[in-house]
Amino acid sequence: MTQVRVWAAADVPERWGVQERTLREQAWPGGGGHDPALEPVTMLLLSERGEVVSALDVLSKEIVHRGRRYRASGLSAVVTGRAHRGHGYGRQLVAAAREFIADSGADLGLFTCDRPLRGFYESAGWAVLDGAVLIGGTPREPFPSDAPGFDKLTLAGFFSQRAQREAASFRNARIALHPGMIDRLW
């Protein structure tokens, strides 16, 4: 039986933090941490033996879209250990993260993924936001998800009643996420 555990990223117990960092190094050699201003939360899926089999981070901030403020969260650094792939662990954790974001008070969840991962994220409850482009970086140094060489899709979940009513305004839109220069595009 697996178990999902959640901590502020800075508070992950060392016994699991070492395993988490090892997993992330497999996927993103030399990758660093997140900007503390994005309130990083780490979610780990633990095996019944207490082994980290999958990990991800949830980043959050307020965004302004078409003159309205929204509390947005997104997934970052999703990884499942090579030995544990193909068993549904990543999907289980991504679905748990969707529930976590929905229960957190966020208006919406927004993030990008590589196009071949579309089915994976949809199977965990996320929906492709047709035609949407996330603008990362900063207003002075934008980093759009449709930059040359990228093959990204934007995924979303609309959780608050207001966000659900206004979901259409996010389709086919350029959405100013601007998480900064550390997490240029979560």
Secondary structure, 3 states (H helix, E strand, C coil): CCEEEEEEHHHCCHHHHHHHHHHHHHHCCCCCCCCHHHCCEEEEEECCCCCEEEEEEEEEEEEEECCEEEEEEEEEEEEECHHHCCCCHHHHHHHHHHHHHHHCCCCEEEEEEEHHHHHHHHHCCCEECCCCEEEEECCCCEEECCCCCCCEEEEEEECCHHHHHCHHHHCCCEEECCCECCCCCC
